[in-house]
Amino acid sequence: MLYYFEGQHSSGLIDQADRHLPLPGGEKGFVDVHGGWYDATGDYGIHFSHQNLTSFFNPSIRKYREDRLRGSGLTPRFPISGDQLAKLAARSECERVAAKRKLADVPLAQIVQQPLIDPAADDVSRLLLETFDQNAFLSIGSMTVGEFREFILDDATGTAELKRVQWAIIPEIAAAVAKIMSNKDLILAGAKIRNVTRCRNTMGESGVLGVRIQPNHPADDVGGILLAAFEGLLYGCGDAVIGVNPASDSVEAVSSILHALDRLVDAYKIPTQSCCLAHITVQLAALERGVPVDLLFQSIAGTEAANRSFGITLAMLQEGRERILEHHSQRDVRWKGKNVMYFETGQGSALSAEANCGVDQLTLEARAYGVARVFDPFLVNSVVGFIGPEYLCDERQIIRAGLEDHFVGKLLGLPMGCDVCYTNHAAADQNSADNLLVLLGAAGCNYFMGVPCSDDVMLNYQSTSYHDAIAVRRLFNLRPAPEFLNWLQETGIYQGAEPAALDASARRQLMRGLESSLTGNI
């Protein structure tokens, strides 16, 4: 025993170093601490592992000098290629953890009081500060970011408690807390929140998973669009929206598509929404020509300059919403509610427009959600891997961004869906999409994309198919939107909550509605 303990005395090179040990944290001076022990367990390597309780030897909690982190703008989040491109990423794992610990100690009140982008120079910053609930903020304002994370994940904090503080949270707070959460944290927290919206039907209720049919066509051929949409309906998809990205942004093309989708919806009396995802000005021009518009779409971003690059202003969004509400009041449709906007976003959009204002892409994405919630949308969609590998380069980054976007949007009160997708030059494949699809299904995502064969033939990127969405419904015992499910059962497309095996007679009967909607377009 004596021999063993004698062997645990620090000796050799380590003992020599301990006689002249530099002080941690950049302090000047040295200290003599020789004569100690390696460790009670004899595990010399503990000094270099996560188990160590001392701050000096443990690289995962190494203390960086304050002047390296103060005002540096470094983001402590999971390494993301877009942040690296913007020179905002931590330069090492040690530095990332140090920044993460520092962020956890930041008071929420400080985040509100010190805007990242000057409100005097950015209308998005002004909108965010003007619209958040300052009275409700008093209940959480004394918390730090770390304490707010604990509040969100606490078993005692449920949907009702989180909904009460949604408008008390500015987007920068939501982004900050997401940065110090694990993937599991993001899933667990996102699953707590249900944000319900209504247009022609009801989306977002517990136990419901919607699907957007995305029947794009490279030549905007109406026959091809309607046939692809009809196929999606046979799978029980389309309750979120039947939404087409037009190849041409002309008023004529958009009008033709919207008229055709309206005929399809009317032929089958489908309780769902249609949309043509053209620029807001083109959709409103079509509206002036008498074209029916269910949802008004626009891509949005988190800075005034980025929105300007999209050709939009906040005033345009407000005017568009008011015009669609007036339009709805004049149509003979049984509207379920007044959520009439559809927004799409994506991490990296502001940076790609050189309009990120020195802010990381998760925070900018959160600010886009802050814009979206002011206009009370029916759907918000994070197109998570679409912009390209310069901003999200591989499977791990796409998955992380998808979970972040979903949680942050839900926390801010939005009806979050996700286009689980990737471009062909990203380090990802269909298994990557499957992984994120299942994780977001567990997190309570409102809806996914339904793209024929998962391959968008117009936009040339990979997404999720009709049967992919059905698989997630089966895995988590989810169903379509209630009004839509009733319609599926009445038409015989579904039996209970599952697709039915249609015989030849039933298929022919259903095809008649498709034929009538094609009239005059083939």
C-alpha positions in Angstrom: 0.0 0.0 0.0 2.8 2.4 0.9 4.5 1.6 -2.4 1.3 2.3 -4.3 0.6 5.6 -2.7 4.2 6.7 -3.0 3.8 6.0 -6.7 0.9 8.4 -6.9 3.0 11.3 -5.8 3.6 13.7 -8.6 7.2 13.3 -9.9 9.4 13.7 -12.9 8.6 16.2 -15.5 5.1 16.9 -14.0 6.6 17.7 -10.6 9.2 20.0 -12.2 6.4 21.8 -14.0 4.4 22.1 -10.8 7.2 24.1 -9.2 6.8 26.9 -11.7 3.1 26.8 -12.8 1.7 29.8 -14.7 -1.5 31.3 -13.3 -4.7 30.5 -15.4 -6.8 33.0 -17.2 -3.9 35.1 -18.6 -2.9 36.4 -15.1 0.7 37.3 -14.7 2.9 35.3 -12.3 3.7 31.7 -11.4 3.0 29.5 -8.4 4.9 26.6 -6.8 2.4 23.7 -6.2 4.7 20.7 -6.3 4.4 17.8 -3.9 0.8 16.9 -4.8 -0.8 13.7 -6.0 -1.7 12.6 -9.5 -5.2 11.6 -8.6 -6.9 9.4 -6.0 -7.9 6.9 -8.7 -4.4 6.8 -10.3 -6.0 8.0 -13.6 -3.4 10.4 -14.8 -5.5 11.2 -17.9 -8.3 12.7 -15.9 -6.6 16.1 -16.2 -7.5 16.0 -19.9 -11.0 14.7 -19.7 -14.5 16.1 -19.2 -14.6 14.5 -15.7 -12.1 16.9 -14.2 -13.5 19.5 -11.8 -10.7 22.0 -12.1 -11.0 24.8 -14.6 -7.3 24.9 -15.5 -6.6 21.4 -16.8 -10.0 20.8 -18.4 -10.0 22.0 -22.1 -13.8 21.9 -22.3 -14.2 24.7 -19.7 -11.0 26.5 -20.2 -11.4 30.2 -19.3 -10.7 32.6 -22.1 -9.6 36.2 -21.4 -12.6 38.5 -21.4 -11.1 40.7 -24.0 -11.1 37.8 -26.5 -14.9 37.3 -26.2 -16.2 40.7 -25.3 -17.7 42.3 -28.4 -16.2 39.6 -30.6 -19.6 38.6 -32.0 -18.6 34.9 -31.8 -21.5 32.6 -31.8 -21.3 29.6 -29.4 -23.7 27.5 -31.5 -22.9 24.2 -33.3 -20.3 24.9 -36.0 -22.1 26.1 -39.2 -20.4 26.9 -42.5 -22.4 30.1 -43.0 -21.1 31.5 -39.7 -17.6 30.4 -40.6 -18.0 32.2 -44.0 -19.1 35.3 -42.1 -16.1 34.9 -39.7 -18.5 34.7 -36.7 -17.9 31.1 -35.8 -15.8 30.2 -32.7 -12.2 29.4 -33.8 -12.0 26.1 -31.8 -14.2 23.8 -29.7 -12.7 25.3 -26.6 -13.6 28.8 -27.6 -17.1 27.7 -28.6 -17.7 26.2 -25.2 -16.3 29.3 -23.5 -18.6 31.5 -25.6 -21.5 29.2 -24.7 -20.9 29.5 -21.0 -20.6 33.3 -21.3 -23.9 33.5 -23.3 -25.7 31.4 -20.6 -24.9 34.1 -18.1 -26.3 37.0 -20.1 -29.5 38.5 -18.6 -32.5 38.5 -20.9 -33.0 42.2 -20.1 -29.5 43.0 -21.5 -30.5 41.3 -24.8 -33.5 43.6 -25.1 -31.6 46.7 -24.0 -28.7 46.2 -26.4 -30.1 45.5 -30.0 -27.7 43.7 -32.3 -28.8 45.9 -35.2 -29.5 49.5 -34.6 -33.3 50.2 -34.8 -32.5 53.7 -36.2 -31.1 52.0 -39.3 -33.2 48.9 -39.6 -37.0 48.6 -39.8 -37.0 45.0 -38.7 -35.3 45.9 -35.4 -37.9 48.7 -34.9 -40.7 46.3 -35.6 -39.4 43.7 -33.2 -39.0 46.1 -30.3 -42.4 47.8 -31.0 -44.4 44.6 -31.1 -43.1 42.5 -28.2 -45.0 42.5 -24.9 -43.0 44.5 -22.4 -45.5 43.8 -19.6 -45.3 40.0 -20.1 -41.5 40.3 -20.3 -41.4 41.4 -16.6 -42.1 37.8 -15.7 -38.9 36.5 -17.4 -36.7 39.7 -17.6 -34.6 38.9 -14.6 -33.6 35.5 -15.9 -30.3 34.7 -17.7 -30.3 32.8 -20.9 -29.3 29.7 -19.0 -32.1 30.1 -16.5 -34.6 30.6 -19.3 -33.4 27.4 -20.9 -34.1 25.6 -17.6 -37.5 27.2 -17.4 -38.4 26.0 -20.9 -37.3 22.4 -20.2 -38.7 22.2 -16.7 -41.4 19.5 -16.4 -43.6 22.1 -14.7 -43.5 24.3 -17.8 -46.1 23.2 -20.3 -47.8 24.5 -23.4 -49.9 27.1 -21.5 -46.9 28.6 -19.7 -44.8 28.8 -22.9 -47.7 30.4 -24.8 -48.1 33.1 -22.1 -44.5 34.3 -22.8 -44.4 34.0 -26.6 -44.9 37.7 -27.2 -42.6 38.6 -24.3 -39.7 37.0 -26.2 -37.8 38.9 -28.9 -36.2 36.8 -31.6 -32.6 37.4 -30.3 -33.7 35.7 -27.0 -35.1 32.7 -28.8 -31.9 32.3 -30.8 -29.7 32.7 -27.8 -31.4 30.0 -25.8 -31.4 27.7 -28.8 -27.6 28.1 -29.1 -27.1 26.5 -25.7 -29.5 23.6 -26.2 -28.7 20.1 -27.4 -30.6 18.6 -30.3 -32.6 16.6 -27.7 -33.4 19.8 -25.8 -34.7 21.4 -29.1 -36.9 18.4 -29.8 -38.3 18.1 -26.3 -39.1 21.9 -26.1 -40.5 22.1 -29.6 -42.9 19.2 -28.9 -44.4 21.1 -25.9 -45.8 23.9 -28.1 -48.8 23.8 -30.5 -49.5 26.9 -32.5 -52.9 26.4 -34.2 -54.0 28.4 -37.3 -57.1 28.4 -39.5 -57.8 29.3 -43.1 -60.0 26.9 -45.1 -59.1 24.2 -42.5 -57.3 23.9 -39.1 -53.6 23.2 -38.9 -51.3 22.6 -35.9 -53.5 20.8 -33.4 -52.0 18.0 -31.3 -51.9 14.7 -33.1 -52.0 16.3 -36.5 -49.3 16.4 -39.2 -50.0 18.3 -42.4 -48.4 18.0 -45.8 -47.9 20.6 -48.5 -48.4 19.2 -52.0 -45.6 20.8 -54.1 -46.5 19.8 -57.7 -44.0 22.0 -59.5 -43.5 21.8 -63.2 -40.4 23.1 -65.2 -42.7 24.6 -67.9 -45.7 25.5 -65.6 -47.8 23.0 -67.5 -51.2 23.1 -65.8 -52.0 19.5 -66.8 -48.8 18.2 -65.2 -49.3 20.3 -62.1 -52.8 19.1 -61.5 -51.9 15.4 -62.2 -49.1 15.6 -59.6 -51.5 17.3 -57.1 -54.1 14.7 -57.7 -51.6 11.9 -56.9 -50.7 13.7 -53.7 -54.4 13.8 -52.7 -54.6 10.1 -53.1 -52.0 9.7 -50.4 -53.9 12.0 -48.1 -51.5 14.9 -48.6 -52.4 18.5 -49.3 -54.1 19.6 -46.1 -51.4 22.2 -45.3 -51.6 23.7 -48.8 -51.4 22.8 -52.5 -48.6 25.2 -53.3 -46.8 25.6 -56.6 -43.5 27.4 -57.2 -43.9 28.8 -60.7 -41.1 28.6 -63.2 -42.2 31.9 -64.6 -43.0 34.9 -62.3 -45.3 36.4 -64.8 -48.9 37.5 -63.9 -50.2 35.3 -66.7 -48.5 32.2 -65.5 -49.5 32.8 -61.9 -53.1 33.5 -62.8 -53.3 30.3 -64.9 -51.9 28.2 -62.0 -54.2 29.8 -59.4 -57.3 29.4 -61.5 -56.4 25.7 -62.2 -55.8 25.0 -58.5 -59.1 26.7 -57.6 -60.9 24.4 -60.1 -59.3 21.3 -58.6 -60.3 22.3 -55.0 -63.8 23.2 -56.2 -64.3 20.0 -58.2 -63.6 17.8 -55.2 -64.8 20.3 -52.5 -61.5 19.9 -50.8 -61.2 21.7 -47.4 -57.7 23.0 -48.1 -55.8 26.1 -49.4 -54.0 26.7 -52.7 -51.1 29.0 -53.3 -48.8 30.1 -56.1 -45.4 31.0 -54.6 -44.6 34.0 -56.8 -43.5 37.4 -55.6 -46.1 39.2 -53.6 -46.5 42.0 -56.2 -47.3 39.4 -58.9 -49.9 37.6 -56.8 -51.6 40.9 -56.0 -51.5 41.8 -59.7 -53.3 38.5 -60.4 -55.8 39.3 -57.6 -56.6 42.6 -59.4 -57.5 40.5 -62.5 -60.1 38.6 -60.5 -57.9 35.5 -59.7 -58.8 33.8 -56.4 -56.1 33.9 -53.8 -56.3 31.7 -50.7 -52.9 32.4 -49.2 -50.6 35.3 -50.0 -47.0 34.0 -50.1 -43.6 35.8 -49.6 -40.1 34.9 -48.7 -38.8 37.1 -45.9 -35.6 37.7 -44.0 -34.3 39.2 -40.8 -32.9 42.5 -41.8 -34.3 45.5 -43.8 -31.5 45.2 -46.3 -32.1 41.5 -46.9 -35.9 42.1 -47.4 -35.0 44.9 -49.8 -33.0 42.4 -51.8 -36.2 40.3 -52.1 -38.0 43.4 -53.4 -40.2 43.8 -50.4 -40.9 46.1 -47.4 -42.8 45.6 -44.2 -45.4 48.0 -45.5 -46.0 45.8 -48.6 -46.6 42.8 -46.4 -49.1 44.7 -44.3 -51.0 46.0 -47.4 -51.0 42.6 -48.9 -52.5 41.0 -45.9 -55.2 43.6 -45.7 -56.1 43.1 -49.4 -56.3 39.3 -49.0 -58.6 39.6 -46.0 -60.9 42.0 -47.9 -60.8 39.5 -50.9 -61.8 36.6 -48.6 -64.7 38.5 -47.3 -66.1 38.8 -50.8 -65.8 35.1 -51.7 -68.3 32.4 -51.2 -66.0 30.1 -49.1 -66.5 28.7 -45.6 -63.4 30.1 -44.1 -62.4 28.7 -40.8 -60.2 31.6 -39.8 -58.3 34.7 -40.9 -54.7 33.4 -41.1 -54.0 34.3 -44.7 -50.2 34.6 -45.1 -47.7 32.0 -46.0 -44.0 32.8 -45.4 -40.8 30.9 -46.2 -37.4 31.5 -44.7 -33.9 29.9 -44.7 -30.7 30.2 -42.7 -28.1 32.1 -44.8 -30.5 34.2 -46.9 -29.3 37.5 -45.4 -25.6 36.5 -45.7 -26.1 35.5 -49.3 -27.6 39.0 -50.0 -24.6 40.6 -48.1 -27.1 42.0 -45.7 -26.3 40.1 -42.5 -25.1 43.2 -40.6 -22.4 41.1 -38.8 -25.0 38.8 -37.1 -25.0 35.0 -37.2 -27.5 33.2 -39.4 -29.6 31.6 -36.6 -30.2 35.0 -35.0 -31.2 36.4 -38.4 -33.5 33.5 -39.1 -35.1 34.1 -35.7 -35.6 37.8 -36.6 -37.3 36.7 -39.8 -39.7 34.7 -37.6 -40.3 37.9 -35.6 -41.4 39.6 -38.8 -43.6 36.7 -39.7 -45.6 36.6 -36.5 -46.6 40.2 -36.7 -48.6 39.3 -39.9 -50.4 36.3 -38.2 -49.6 33.7 -40.9 -51.3 30.4 -41.6 -48.0 28.7 -42.5 -44.3 29.4 -42.0 -41.8 27.1 -43.7 -38.1 26.8 -43.0 -36.5 25.6 -46.3 -33.6 24.3 -44.3 -31.1 23.0 -46.8 -32.1 24.8 -49.9 -29.7 27.8 -50.1 -26.6 25.6 -50.4 -23.5 24.2 -48.6 -22.0 27.6 -48.3 -24.4 28.1 -45.5 -25.3 24.5 -44.3 -22.7 22.2 -45.8 -23.6 18.7 -44.6 -26.1 16.4 -42.9 -25.1 17.4 -39.4 -25.5 21.1 -40.1 -28.8 20.7 -41.9 -30.2 18.6 -39.1 -29.1 21.1 -36.4 -30.4 24.0 -38.3 -33.8 22.3 -38.9 -34.2 21.6 -35.2 -33.2 25.1 -34.3 -35.5 26.7 -36.8 -38.5 24.6 -35.6 -37.9 25.3 -31.9 -37.3 29.0 -32.3 -40.3 29.5 -34.6 -42.6 27.6 -32.2 -41.2 29.5 -29.2 -42.1 32.8 -30.9 -45.7 31.5 -31.6 -45.5 30.5 -35.2 -47.1 27.5 -37.1 -43.8 26.0 -38.1 -43.3 23.6 -41.0 -40.1 22.4 -42.6 -39.0 21.6 -46.1 -36.5 18.9 -45.2 -34.3 19.3 -48.2 -30.7 19.5 -49.5 -29.1 20.5 -52.8 -27.2 18.1 -54.9 -23.8 19.5 -54.1 -24.3 19.3 -50.3 -22.7 16.4 -48.3 -26.2 14.8 -47.6 -28.5 12.2 -49.1 -32.0 10.9 -48.7 -31.0 9.1 -45.5 -30.0 12.5 -44.1 -33.5 13.8 -45.0 -35.1 10.8 -43.4 -33.2 11.5 -40.2 -34.3 15.1 -39.9 -37.9 14.1 -41.0 -38.2 11.7 -38.1 -36.6 14.0 -35.6 -38.9 16.9 -36.5 -41.9 14.4 -36.4 -40.9 13.8 -32.8 -40.6 17.5 -32.2 -44.2 18.2 -33.3 -43.6 19.9 -36.7 -46.8 21.2 -38.2 -46.2 20.0 -41.7 -43.7 18.7 -44.3 -43.4 18.9 -48.1 -44.9 16.3 -50.4 -42.8 16.4 -53.6 -43.4 13.7 -56.3 -40.6 11.1 -55.9 -38.8 13.6 -53.5 -37.1 15.2 -56.5 -38.3 18.7 -57.5 -38.0 18.7 -61.3 -38.4 22.5 -61.5 -36.2 23.7 -58.5 -33.7 20.9 -58.9 -33.3 20.0 -55.3 -34.1 17.0 -53.1 -37.0 17.1 -50.6 -39.5 14.6 -49.1 -42.2 12.7 -50.9 -45.9 11.9 -50.3 -45.0 8.5 -48.9 -42.3 9.9 -46.7 -44.9 12.1 -44.9 -47.3 9.2 -44.6 -44.5 7.2 -42.9 -44.0 9.8 -40.3 -47.8 9.9 -39.6 -47.7 6.2 -39.1 -44.6 6.3 -36.9 -46.1 8.8 -34.5 -49.8 8.0 -34.8 -50.6 11.3 -36.5 -53.4 12.2 -38.8 -54.3 14.9 -41.4 -56.1 18.1 -40.4 -59.5 17.3 -39.1 -61.6 18.8 -41.9 -59.3 17.3 -44.5 -59.5 13.8 -42.8 -63.3 13.9 -42.9 -63.1 14.7 -46.6 -60.7 11.9 -47.2 -63.0 9.5 -45.5 -66.1 10.8 -47.3 -64.5 10.3 -50.7 -63.2 6.8 -49.8 -59.6 7.8 -50.2 -59.1 6.9 -46.5 -60.6 4.4 -44.2 -60.2 5.6 -40.7 -56.8 7.3 -40.5 -55.1 5.3 -43.3 -55.2 5.4 -47.1 -57.7 2.9 -48.6 -57.0 0.4 -51.4 -59.2 1.9 -54.1 -60.6 -0.4 -56.7 -60.8 0.5 -60.4 -64.3 1.9 -60.2 -63.4 4.2 -57.3 -60.4 5.4 -59.1 -62.4 6.2 -62.3 -64.9 8.1 -60.2 -62.2 10.2 -58.6 -60.6 10.9 -62.0 -63.7 12.6 -63.2 -63.0 15.6 -60.9 -59.5 15.8 -62.3 -60.8 15.8 -65.9 -63.2 18.7 -65.1 -60.5 20.8 -63.5 -58.3 20.3 -66.6 -61.0 21.7 -69.0 -59.7 24.4 -71.2 -56.0 23.8 -70.3 -54.9 20.8 -72.4 
